Amino acid sequence: MGIIGRIREQEELNKYFNSGKPEFVAIVGRRRVGKTFLVREMFYQDMAFYFSGLVGKNVSTNYQLSLFDNTIAEYGGNADSSSKNWADAFRKLKRLLGEPQEQRQVVFIDELPWLDSYKSDFLPALDFFWNTFASRRSDIMLIVCGSSAAWIVKNLFENKGGLHNRITGRIWLAPFTLAETEAFFDSIGVVMNRQQMAESHMVFGGIPYYLNMFDKKFGLTQNIDKLLFASNAPLRNEFNEVYSSLFRSSERHMKIVRTLAQTKSGKTRDEIIEISGIPGGGNLTKTLNELEQCGFIERYNDFTKQKNSAYYRLVDPFSLFWLKYVSENHSKDEYYWTNLIDDGGRRAWSGHAFEMLCLRHLPQIKRKLGISGISTEAFSWKSKKMKPGAQIDLIISRKDGVLNLCEMKYSLHPITLSANDEKNLQNKRIAFLVETATKKATHITLVSTYGLSEAGYRASVQSEVTIDDLFFDG
């Protein structure tokens, strides 16, 4: 199977490959998102050396070095003696690469953060390898990957030592968009309509590794049951495995994610401290930053921009689904998800998960609204006075003097707004205008699966975005 989607990323990698200069490219993305697959598929014919660090908290430096030596030998290098340290290992790599070549030599080191264990001196050895050897070779393209975006950012992008400003290319590999999900399913013969594909995204977050496990003989609910609820389901323990493979102190990270999973509107730093029991201070800041850089949570501001108005919310669909339905599920029902189809809690989850899906497809929403070229900012807003409280989870603030107040609703059918629905929309808009005192024009935008039906009230809604619009990827 070839590469699906990733058009922009392929263009960037090809640009670096054909630059005629030494290149040091870092690719960052969540675990299972397809970083390794992308590089190996693109450059398998030009791969002079590929090594992947072994993931795990208890893997010793000596064992990583022995694996490195074995890989050197597999590529035809001399590994008769064991490397005592990473400086030794990189000397062997330099001998393997030999004299400059006319054609590009790709050196790919994967799972970089796990090589940098305590007292391993991996980073100084990498620094020396690049600065004294690879950076002088126009035939070498060094690509490094890591699922721990926080490590990459701190140690490569923000390095204050010898690797300062040495990274020549930065690529952030996101989960599949809906359009890429559709193309991927088509490539493996999985047949679904777009509403079902969107729901698969709401469960698995567009992670290619999970989607590739789908069995084309089954429908969506059957595949969810097979992967998460059946006996020996392959993803039953995936939540713990993902976080422990990314963070050496993953307990704090998982505790924060569990806290944020309790509400769709997010929580302030003080609320996180109170609910999770994690003390404030540097460790909390570090953990929040790591979760944000790895794409699990998002930091956003209330529209009013009051002091300390920042909120954190969970934006990883798989974490939300796992915590709500798999974590405490002791049912022996192997068709749990199929049999839960009419459950009220499932409907509540789908509303939350659909909002997360919309937030991940903001460029597609802007395109539908005809504002792709207009500078915008995204906010949320909570009423400070109105009872019961009003809330708007997505506000698109535009440079042209307009605010799109987005109402996001997941439904299996076109939505028919009742008189009460119409009144609630108007009350929410009025509360927003009164409390924010904004001078901008406010447009209510409905983002839904199938749009508004012809019946019912429609006057309050200025613009609509449907699920088909979210599948655009141009």
C-alpha positions as CSV (number, residue, x, y, z in Angstrom):
1,M,0.0,0.0,0.0
2,G,1.4,3.4,-1.0
3,I,1.2,6.7,0.9
4,I,-2.3,8.0,1.4
5,G,-2.7,11.8,1.5
6,R,0.2,13.6,3.2
7,I,0.6,15.8,0.1
8,R,2.1,18.8,1.9
9,E,4.5,16.7,3.9
10,Q,5.7,14.8,0.8
11,E,6.3,18.0,-1.0
12,E,8.4,19.3,1.9
13,L,10.4,16.1,2.2
14,N,11.1,16.1,-1.5
15,K,12.2,19.7,-1.3
16,Y,14.8,18.8,1.4
17,F,15.8,15.7,-0.5
18,N,16.5,17.6,-3.7
19,S,18.1,20.7,-2.1
20,G,21.7,19.7,-2.9
21,K,22.6,20.7,0.6
22,P,23.1,18.8,3.9
23,E,19.7,18.6,5.6
24,F,18.7,17.8,9.2
25,V,15.0,17.2,9.2
26,A,12.9,16.5,12.3
27,I,9.4,14.9,12.0
28,V,7.1,15.1,15.0
29,G,3.8,13.5,15.5
30,R,1.7,11.5,17.9
31,R,2.5,7.8,18.3
32,R,0.9,5.6,15.6
33,V,0.4,8.5,13.3
34,G,2.6,7.2,10.5
35,K,5.9,9.0,10.7
36,T,8.0,5.9,10.1
37,F,5.8,4.6,7.3
38,L,6.0,8.0,5.5
39,V,9.8,8.2,5.6
40,R,10.4,4.5,4.7
41,E,7.9,4.6,1.8
42,M,9.4,7.8,0.4
43,F,13.1,7.0,0.7
44,Y,13.4,3.2,0.8
45,Q,15.6,3.3,-2.3
46,D,17.9,6.0,-0.9
47,M,18.1,4.7,2.7
48,A,21.8,4.5,3.6
49,F,21.0,3.7,7.2
50,Y,17.8,3.2,9.3
51,F,17.7,2.6,13.0
52,S,14.8,2.8,15.5
53,G,15.4,3.1,19.2
54,L,13.6,0.6,21.4
55,V,10.7,2.2,23.2
56,G,10.5,1.5,27.0
57,K,11.4,3.1,30.3
58,N,13.6,0.2,31.3
59,V,15.7,-0.2,28.2
60,S,19.3,0.3,29.0
61,T,21.8,2.4,27.0
62,N,24.0,-0.7,26.5
63,Y,21.1,-2.6,25.0
64,Q,20.2,0.3,22.6
65,L,23.9,0.4,21.6
66,S,24.0,-3.3,20.9
67,L,20.9,-2.9,18.6
68,F,22.6,0.0,16.9
69,D,25.8,-2.1,16.3
70,N,23.7,-4.9,14.9
71,T,22.0,-2.5,12.5
72,I,25.4,-1.2,11.4
73,A,26.4,-4.8,10.6
74,E,23.1,-5.4,8.7
75,Y,24.0,-2.5,6.4
76,G,27.5,-3.9,5.7
77,G,29.4,-1.9,8.3
78,N,32.1,-3.1,10.7
79,A,30.6,-3.9,14.1
80,D,33.2,-6.4,15.3
81,S,33.6,-4.6,18.6
82,S,30.8,-3.4,20.9
83,S,30.2,0.3,21.1
84,K,31.1,1.5,24.6
85,N,29.1,4.7,24.1
86,W,27.2,6.8,21.5
87,A,30.4,8.5,20.3
88,D,31.7,5.0,19.4
89,A,28.4,4.2,17.7
90,F,28.4,7.3,15.5
91,R,32.0,6.7,14.5
92,K,30.8,3.4,13.1
93,L,28.0,5.2,11.3
94,K,30.5,7.6,9.7
95,R,32.6,4.7,8.5
96,L,29.5,3.1,7.0
97,L,28.6,6.2,5.1
98,G,32.1,6.4,3.7
99,E,33.2,9.0,1.2
100,P,30.8,11.6,-0.3
101,Q,28.5,10.1,-3.0
102,E,26.9,11.7,-6.0
103,Q,23.4,10.5,-5.0
104,R,21.6,11.5,-1.8
105,Q,22.2,9.2,1.3
106,V,19.3,9.2,3.7
107,V,20.1,8.5,7.3
108,F,16.9,7.8,9.4
109,I,17.0,7.6,13.2
110,D,13.6,6.8,14.7
111,E,12.3,7.1,18.3
112,L,15.1,9.5,19.1
113,P,13.9,10.5,22.6
114,W,14.2,6.9,23.9
115,L,17.9,6.9,23.0
116,D,18.5,9.9,25.2
117,S,18.3,8.1,28.6
118,Y,19.9,9.3,31.8
119,K,23.7,9.6,31.5
120,S,23.6,8.1,28.0
121,D,25.3,11.2,26.4
122,F,23.4,10.5,23.2
123,L,22.6,14.2,22.5
124,P,26.3,15.3,22.6
125,A,27.2,12.4,20.3
126,L,24.5,13.4,17.8
127,D,25.7,17.0,18.1
128,F,29.2,15.9,17.2
129,F,28.1,13.7,14.4
130,W,26.1,16.5,12.7
131,N,28.5,19.4,13.3
132,T,31.8,17.7,12.4
133,F,30.6,15.3,9.7
134,A,27.1,15.3,8.3
135,S,26.7,19.1,8.0
136,R,29.7,19.1,5.7
137,R,28.3,16.5,3.4
138,S,25.9,17.7,0.7
139,D,25.0,14.0,0.0
140,I,23.5,13.4,3.5
141,M,19.9,14.0,4.6
142,L,19.5,13.2,8.3
143,I,15.9,12.5,9.3
144,V,15.0,12.0,13.0
145,C,11.6,11.2,14.4
146,G,10.0,11.0,17.8
147,S,6.5,10.7,19.1
148,S,7.5,12.8,22.1
149,A,7.1,16.2,20.6
150,A,8.1,17.8,23.9
151,W,11.5,16.2,23.7
152,I,12.0,17.2,20.1
153,V,11.0,20.8,20.8
154,K,13.2,21.1,23.9
155,N,16.3,19.3,22.7
156,L,16.3,20.1,18.9
157,F,14.1,23.1,18.1
158,E,15.1,25.0,21.3
159,N,18.6,23.6,21.8
160,K,20.9,26.2,23.4
161,G,24.1,24.2,22.7
162,G,25.8,22.8,19.6
163,L,22.5,21.9,17.9
164,H,21.2,25.4,18.2
165,N,19.5,26.3,14.8
166,R,20.9,23.2,13.2
167,I,17.5,21.7,12.3
168,T,16.9,22.6,8.6
169,G,13.4,21.2,8.3
170,R,10.5,20.8,10.7
171,I,7.5,18.6,9.8
172,W,4.5,18.1,12.2
173,L,2.6,15.0,11.1
174,A,-1.0,15.3,12.1
175,P,-3.6,12.5,12.2
176,F,-5.6,11.9,9.0
177,T,-8.1,14.5,8.0
178,L,-11.6,13.2,7.1
179,A,-10.6,13.4,3.4
180,E,-7.5,11.3,4.1
181,T,-9.5,8.9,6.1
182,E,-11.9,8.4,3.2
183,A,-9.0,7.8,0.8
184,F,-7.4,5.4,3.2
185,F,-10.6,3.3,3.7
186,D,-11.0,3.2,-0.1
187,S,-7.4,1.9,-0.4
188,I,-8.0,-1.0,2.0
189,G,-11.5,-1.8,0.7
190,V,-13.5,-0.6,3.7
191,V,-16.9,0.6,2.6
192,M,-18.7,3.3,4.7
193,N,-20.8,6.4,4.2
194,R,-19.4,9.7,5.3
195,Q,-21.3,9.9,8.5
196,Q,-19.8,6.5,9.5
197,M,-16.3,7.6,8.5
198,A,-16.8,10.7,10.7
199,E,-17.8,8.6,13.6
200,S,-14.8,6.4,13.1
201,H,-12.7,9.6,13.3
202,M,-14.6,10.5,16.5
203,V,-13.5,7.2,18.0
204,F,-10.1,6.6,16.6
205,G,-9.0,10.2,15.9
206,G,-7.8,9.6,12.3
207,I,-4.8,7.5,13.5
208,P,-3.7,5.3,10.5
209,Y,-2.5,2.5,12.7
210,Y,-6.0,2.0,14.2
211,L,-7.8,2.5,10.9
212,N,-5.6,-0.1,9.3
213,M,-7.0,-2.7,11.7
214,F,-10.5,-2.4,10.3
215,D,-11.9,-5.6,8.7
216,K,-13.6,-4.8,5.4
217,K,-16.1,-7.6,6.1
218,F,-17.6,-5.7,9.0
219,G,-19.4,-2.4,9.5
220,L,-18.3,0.4,11.7
221,T,-19.9,-0.7,15.0
222,Q,-18.7,-4.3,14.5
223,N,-15.1,-3.0,13.9
224,I,-15.3,-0.9,17.1
225,D,-16.5,-4.0,19.0
226,K,-13.7,-6.1,17.5
227,L,-10.9,-3.6,18.3
228,L,-12.0,-2.5,21.7
229,F,-14.6,-4.7,23.4
230,A,-14.1,-8.3,22.1
231,S,-12.1,-10.8,24.2
232,N,-8.4,-10.1,23.5
233,A,-9.4,-6.9,21.7
234,P,-6.1,-5.5,20.3
235,L,-6.7,-1.9,21.5
236,R,-8.2,-2.6,24.9
237,N,-5.0,-1.5,26.7
238,E,-3.9,1.1,24.1
239,F,-4.5,4.2,26.3
240,N,-2.0,3.1,28.9
241,E,0.5,1.9,26.2
242,V,0.4,5.2,24.3
243,Y,1.0,7.4,27.3
244,S,3.6,5.2,28.9
245,S,5.5,5.0,25.6
246,L,5.6,8.8,25.2
247,F,6.2,10.0,28.8
248,R,8.6,8.7,31.4
249,S,6.4,10.0,34.2
250,S,3.1,9.2,32.4
251,E,1.0,8.9,35.6
252,R,0.7,12.7,35.8
253,H,-0.2,13.0,32.1
254,M,-2.9,10.4,32.3
255,K,-4.3,12.0,35.5
256,I,-4.7,15.3,33.7
257,V,-6.3,13.7,30.7
258,R,-8.7,11.9,32.9
259,T,-9.6,15.2,34.6
260,L,-10.1,17.0,31.2
261,A,-12.3,14.2,29.9
262,Q,-14.9,15.1,32.5
263,T,-16.1,18.2,30.5
264,K,-16.1,19.3,26.9
265,S,-15.6,23.0,27.9
266,G,-12.2,22.5,29.4
267,K,-10.8,23.5,32.8
268,T,-8.5,26.2,34.0
269,R,-5.1,25.5,35.6
270,D,-6.5,26.0,39.1
271,E,-9.4,23.6,38.4
272,I,-7.0,21.0,37.1
273,I,-5.0,21.3,40.3
274,E,-8.1,21.1,42.5
275,I,-9.6,18.1,40.7
276,S,-6.5,16.0,39.9
277,G,-4.6,16.6,43.1
278,I,-1.5,17.4,41.2
279,P,0.4,20.3,42.9
280,G,0.9,23.5,41.0
281,G,4.4,24.6,39.9
282,G,7.0,23.6,37.3
283,N,6.1,20.0,37.1
284,L,2.5,20.8,36.2
285,T,3.5,23.4,33.7
286,K,5.9,20.9,32.1
287,T,3.2,18.2,32.0
288,L,0.6,20.5,30.4
289,N,3.2,21.7,27.8
290,E,4.1,18.1,26.9
291,L,0.5,17.0,26.5
292,E,-0.2,20.1,24.4
293,Q,2.9,19.6,22.2
294,C,2.0,16.0,21.6
295,G,-1.6,16.9,20.5
296,F,-3.6,15.4,23.3
297,I,-4.8,18.7,24.8
298,E,-5.3,22.2,23.6
299,R,-4.9,25.6,25.4
300,Y,-7.4,28.2,24.4
301,N,-8.6,31.6,25.7
302,D,-12.0,32.8,26.6
303,F,-13.2,35.5,24.1
304,T,-13.2,38.1,26.8
305,K,-9.5,37.6,27.3
306,Q,-9.7,38.3,31.0
307,K,-6.7,37.7,33.2
308,N,-6.2,33.9,33.8
309,S,-8.8,33.1,31.2
310,A,-6.9,30.3,29.6
311,Y,-8.5,26.9,29.5
312,Y,-7.2,23.4,28.7
313,R,-9.4,20.9,27.0
314,L,-9.0,17.4,25.7
315,V,-8.8,17.2,21.9
316,D,-7.7,13.6,21.4
317,P,-10.8,11.6,20.4
318,F,-9.3,8.2,21.2
319,S,-8.5,9.2,24.8
320,L,-12.0,10.5,25.3
321,F,-13.7,7.4,23.9
322,W,-11.4,5.0,25.8
323,L,-11.9,6.8,29.1
324,K,-15.7,6.9,28.7
325,Y,-16.4,3.5,27.4
326,V,-13.4,1.1,27.8
327,S,-11.6,2.2,31.0
328,E,-14.2,0.9,33.5
329,N,-16.0,-1.5,31.2
330,H,-16.2,-4.9,32.8
331,S,-19.0,-6.2,30.5
332,K,-18.5,-9.5,28.9
333,D,-20.6,-8.3,25.9
334,E,-18.4,-8.6,22.8
335,Y,-21.0,-6.5,20.9
336,Y,-21.1,-3.8,23.6
337,W,-20.9,-0.9,21.2
338,T,-23.4,-2.3,18.7
339,N,-25.9,-2.9,21.6
340,L,-25.4,0.6,23.0
341,I,-26.8,2.3,19.9
342,D,-29.9,3.8,21.5
343,D,-28.2,4.8,24.8
344,G,-28.5,8.4,25.9
345,G,-24.9,8.5,27.1
346,R,-23.8,7.5,23.6
347,R,-25.7,10.5,22.2
348,A,-24.0,12.8,24.7
349,W,-20.6,11.4,23.8
350,S,-21.2,11.8,20.1
351,G,-22.0,15.5,20.6
352,H,-18.8,16.1,22.4
353,A,-16.7,14.0,20.0
354,F,-18.3,15.8,17.0
355,E,-17.2,19.2,18.4
356,M,-13.7,17.9,18.7
357,L,-13.9,16.7,15.1
358,C,-15.0,20.2,14.0
359,L,-12.2,21.9,15.9
360,R,-9.7,19.7,14.0
361,H,-11.3,20.7,10.7
362,L,-11.3,24.5,11.2
363,P,-9.6,25.1,7.7
364,Q,-12.5,23.3,6.1
365,I,-15.1,25.3,8.0
366,K,-13.4,28.5,7.0
367,R,-13.4,27.4,3.3
368,K,-17.1,26.7,3.4
369,L,-17.7,30.2,4.9
370,G,-15.6,31.7,2.2
371,I,-13.0,33.2,4.6
372,S,-10.0,31.0,3.9
373,G,-7.9,34.0,3.0
374,I,-9.1,36.1,5.9
375,S,-6.9,36.2,9.1
376,T,-8.9,34.7,12.0
377,E,-8.6,33.6,15.6
378,A,-10.5,30.9,17.3
379,F,-12.0,31.3,20.8
380,S,-14.6,29.8,23.2
381,W,-16.8,31.7,25.5
382,K,-18.7,31.0,28.8
383,S,-21.4,33.3,30.1
384,K,-20.4,34.9,33.5
385,K,-24.0,36.1,34.2
386,M,-26.7,34.2,32.3
387,K,-28.6,31.4,34.1
388,P,-28.7,28.7,33.0
389,G,-25.2,29.4,31.7
390,A,-24.7,30.0,28.0
391,Q,-21.7,28.6,26.2
392,I,-20.2,28.9,22.7
393,D,-17.5,26.3,22.0
394,L,-16.2,27.8,18.8
395,I,-16.0,31.5,17.9
396,I,-14.2,32.5,14.7
397,S,-13.1,36.1,15.1
398,R,-12.4,37.6,11.7
399,K,-10.4,40.6,10.6
400,D,-13.3,41.7,8.4
401,G,-15.4,42.7,11.5
402,V,-17.5,39.5,11.7
403,L,-17.7,36.8,14.4
404,N,-19.0,33.4,13.5
405,L,-20.7,31.9,16.6
406,C,-20.6,28.2,15.7
407,E,-23.2,25.8,17.0
408,M,-22.0,22.2,16.5
409,K,-24.6,19.4,16.4
410,Y,-24.2,15.8,15.6
411,S,-27.3,14.1,14.2
412,L,-28.2,11.1,12.0
413,H,-30.7,13.2,10.1
414,P,-31.2,16.8,9.0
415,I,-31.9,19.0,12.0
416,T,-35.4,20.5,12.5
417,L,-35.2,23.6,14.8
418,S,-38.2,24.0,17.0
419,A,-39.4,27.3,18.3
420,N,-37.6,26.6,21.6
421,D,-34.4,25.9,19.7
422,E,-34.7,29.2,17.9
423,K,-35.3,31.0,21.1
424,N,-32.2,29.4,22.8
425,L,-30.0,30.4,19.9
426,Q,-31.2,34.0,20.0
427,N,-30.8,34.1,23.8
428,K,-27.2,32.7,23.5
429,R,-26.4,35.4,20.9
430,I,-27.9,38.2,23.0
431,A,-26.1,37.1,26.2
432,F,-22.8,37.1,24.2
433,L,-23.5,40.6,22.8
434,V,-24.4,42.0,26.2
435,E,-21.6,40.4,28.2
436,T,-18.8,41.0,25.7
437,A,-20.0,44.4,24.4
438,T,-18.5,43.4,21.0
439,K,-18.9,45.8,18.1
440,K,-18.5,43.1,15.5
441,A,-21.4,41.6,13.6
442,T,-22.3,38.2,15.0
443,H,-23.4,35.4,12.6
444,I,-24.7,32.1,14.0
445,T,-23.2,29.2,12.0
446,L,-24.6,25.7,12.3
447,V,-22.0,22.9,11.8
448,S,-23.9,19.6,11.6
449,T,-24.0,16.3,9.9
450,Y,-26.7,16.8,7.3
451,G,-27.7,20.5,7.8
452,L,-31.1,22.0,8.5
453,S,-34.3,20.4,7.2
454,E,-36.7,22.5,5.2
455,A,-39.2,22.3,8.0
456,G,-38.8,24.2,11.2
457,Y,-37.2,27.5,12.1
458,R,-34.2,28.8,10.1
459,A,-34.1,32.5,10.6
460,S,-31.5,32.6,13.3
461,V,-28.9,30.7,11.3
462,Q,-26.8,32.8,8.9
463,S,-24.6,30.1,7.5
464,E,-24.4,26.3,7.5
465,V,-21.5,23.8,7.3
466,T,-22.3,20.1,6.8
467,I,-20.2,17.0,7.1
468,D,-19.5,16.9,3.3
469,D,-17.8,20.3,3.7
470,L,-15.5,18.8,6.3
471,F,-14.3,16.2,3.8
472,F,-12.8,18.8,1.5
473,D,-9.0,18.7,1.4
474,G,-7.7,21.0,-1.3
